[in-house]
Amino acid sequence: MLPASVRQWQEGGRMLSTGAGNVFVRSHQGAGPTLLLLHGFPSSSYDFRGVVERLGDQAWLTLDFLGFGLSDKPRPHRYSLLEQADIVQQVVADAAPGPVVLLAHDMGTSVATELLARDVAGTLPFDIERAVLTNGSVIIERASLRPSQKILRGPLGPLLARLTNERGFLRGFAKLFSAAHPLSGDEAQAQWALLARDDGHRILNLLCAYLNERVRFADRWHGAVRDWDKPLGFLWATGDPVATTNVLAGLRELRPAAEVIELAGIGHYPQIEVPDEFTAGVRRLLRLD
């Protein structure tokens, strides 16, 4: 059974049918432009609950990517960030016909850079006015991948996925949080429930294929960071053990004029650890105040 906090999040959303499966969508109609929030691996839009409750009357839209959280988890399936970007386009067309501003975390940053690349090419069917990337290993060779990520993307990935259990997952997940703001019991329970729903933990190797796409499409996605002609900022928690400040340094090299806000000593999930500071940074970079 899902924890009460997750059920409450679920009850505020709906399922949207796509060609690949049903995806969970939550949104709020309010003052525009709509803030589009894209989550990371291996979690879900639930990560942003502390952000959206601090947005007041700001319009916002988020979803669980296919294979994640409350969305369908088809198998066998070839999960791809390109497909996830297609799904985002469908969700935006359904729920946010006007312009959007974009916030992306972790894996979602590569979905975001694919959207920016489409915008650069003139093929994106909606208008992104501004974007912010936060703690994602966009430049994967500069990241410090966890041992489990390295195994999941390799030939032993299916075996590790089959062996994944709650205790082992949460032991590793807790290491993504800072000592000042450790993973709470309630958060741990919610994150595991969302991952394990419909045996989602058994397909972690399939979901982890996005890491290989970060290598395959590096030129395209790094080029989008460099060449997109609208405001792009970086909101970075500097205590992240995976998407480290070395990744941020690489992004700054690609985009020297980008506005940057650093959250000192905070771990990989700043939106969970320090939602007040994180939301304030989002508002500043996306000019939502």
N, C-alpha and C positions, 0 to 999 in steps of 0.2 A: 504493500500500500504506500502511496505517496505521502510524505509528510504534509501537515496542514498548510505550511507556508507555500509549498509547491502547488497544492490543490487550489489555494487562493489565487496564485499566479495563473494557473491553468484556467480557472473559471472566468478570468478577465479577458481571455482571448478566444480564438476560434481556429478552426482548421481550414486551410485553403488547398484545393485540389490543384496539383500541377501534373505535368506529363510524367514526372518521375515518381510521384507519390504525394501524400498529403503533408503539408507543413503547418506547424503551429505559428500563428501570427497574433501579436498584440499591438494595439495602437491607441492613440488618443488624439481626438480632433481638437485643435486649439489654434493659438496664434502660430503663424508660419514664419519662415519655411519649416517643413517637417524635418525633425531630427531623426535620421535613419541610423540605427545602432546595430552593428554586426559583431557577433560574439566569436569566441575562439574555441580551440580544441583543448580538452574533450568535453567542454561544458555546454552552455546554452544561453538563451536570452535571459534566463533567470538571474544571470550575473549582473544585469543592469537594473534590477528592481530598486536598488537604493539610489540609482541615478534618476530614474524617471519620476520617482515620488518627490524629487527635489526640483522638478522642472516647472512647477506651477501650471500655468495655462499654455505652456509651449506644446505645440503639436509634435508627436513622436510616433515612431513605427519601428518595430523589431520583429524578429522571427527566429525560430530554431532551424538551423540548416538541416537539410535532409540527412538522416542518420544520427541526429543529435536530439537530446532532450525529449520534448513531447511530440516531435515530428516522426513520420514513418521511418523505419530502419530496414529498408529492403536488403535482401541477400539472396543469391549473389548479386552484387552490383558493383560497377566500377565508379567509385566516388571520385569526383573531379571538382576542382575549384571553378572551372569553366561552367560546369553545370550549376554549381551553387550561384554563380553570378547570373546565369539565366533565370534561376528561381527568384533571385532578388529583383530582377527586372519585372517579373510577373507580379510579385508581391507589391512593388511600388505602383505598378499600373492599376492594381486592384484597390489599393488603400490610400495612395498619396499622389493624386494626379498633378499637384503643383510642384514647385521646386523643392529640393531637399538639401540639407547639410548632412554630412556623413561623419560618423564616428566608428572606428573599427579597432578591435582588439585581437591580438594573437593571430590565429588562422584567418580571422576576418580581415586582417590588414591585406592579405593577398587577394581575397575576393575584392576588396576595395581597389587595389591597384589594377586588377583586371577591369573593373568598371571605369577607372580613370583612363586606362589604355583605350578602351572603347570610346570614351569621350574624346580623347586626342584624335582618334581615327574618324570621328564624326558618326559613329554607329550606335551610340548610347541613346535609348529612346526616352530618357528623362534628364532633367537638368540638375546637376550637382553644383551648388554655389560655392561651397567651402568644404574642406575635409580635414579630419584629424586622425592620425594614426597613433596608437598607443600600445606599447609593449608587444610587438610582434616581430618575429625573426624574418623580416622582409629580406634582409641580406643574409641568407642562411649560413654562408661560410664564416660570418662573424659571430654567429650565435653559439651558445654552449648547450647543445641538446642534451636532454636527460638520457641516461642509459636505456631506459625503457623505450624512448622514441627511436633510438638507433636500432634497437632490436626489432621493434614493430615494423619499421620500414624495410627490413631485410628478410632473408629466407626463413628465419625462425619466428617471424611475426605472427603467423597463424597459431603457433604453439603457445607463445606468450599470451595472446588474446584468450585462448581457451583456458589458460591457467589463471587469468586475472580474477582476483576476488576482492571483497570489500576491504579487508585488512591491508592487503598489499597496495591496493590503489590509494587508499587514504594515507598510508605512510609516505608514499611518494608525493601525493598532492599537497600534503602539509608542508613539504619542503619548499613549495613555491611562495609561501607566506613569510613575512618578516617576523623577527622575534618580538617586535613591538606590537604586532597585530596578528597573533597566531590563528590558525584555522580553528574555528569554534566547533563544538559538537553538533550544533544545529546545522551549521553550514556543511559540515562533513556529511551528515545524514542526507541533506537535500541533494548535494552534488552526486553522491553515490546512487540515490534513488533515480535521479534523472538519467545518469549514465546507464544504469542496469535495467531501466525500463525496456521491455521487449528484448531483453538480453543484448542491449547495445554494447556492453563491455566485451562481448564475444566477437565483435567486428572492429575492434580498435585497430587492427592491422589494415583493414580496408580504409578506414577513415584517415589513417596516418599517411596514406598515399600522397596527400597534399604536400608533404615535405619534398618528395621527388619532383613534384610540379614546380616547386620554388626554384629548383635547379634548372629544370627544362625551360621555364619561361622567364628566367632571370633577366635577360636582355629586355624583354617586353615590359616586365613589371618595374624594373629599375628605371627604364626609360620613361615610364609614366610618371614616376616620382620626380624625375628630372624635368620633364617637358610639359606636364599639365599646366595650363596657363591661368589657373585660378588659385586662390589662397589655400595652401596646404601647410598644416602645422603638426608638431609632434608633442604629445603629452606623455612623459616618460617617467616611470617609477625606477629609480636608480639602483634599488636593491634587488632587482629581478635577477635570479640566477640563470635564466635561459636567454631571454631577449635582453641581453646586457647593454651597458652603456657603449660597448664596442659596436653593437648594431646601430645605436643612435648616432654614433660618430660617423658611420658609413652613410647613414641617411643625410646627415648634415653635409657630407661631401657632395652628395648628389643634389642637394637642395640648400645651398649656403644661405639663402635669404629667408628660409623658413623660420617662423616664430616657434619657439620651443619653451615649454614649461617642464621643469624637472621636479619630481616628488621625491625628496631625498630619503633614502633608506627604505622605501616601500617596496614590497615584493611584486610578483608577477600579476596579481589581481588588485590593482589600486582601486578599482571601482567597488570592490568588496571591503578592502582594508580601510580606506579613507574616503568614503563616498562624498563627504562635504567638500574636501579639497579637490577631489577628482572632478566633481560636477562644476565647481567654480572654474577649474581650468578649462573644461569643455565650453562653458559659457563664454569665457574670455576669448578662446581661440576661434570659436565659431560665431562670435559677435551676437550672442543670443540675449545679452542684457539690454 
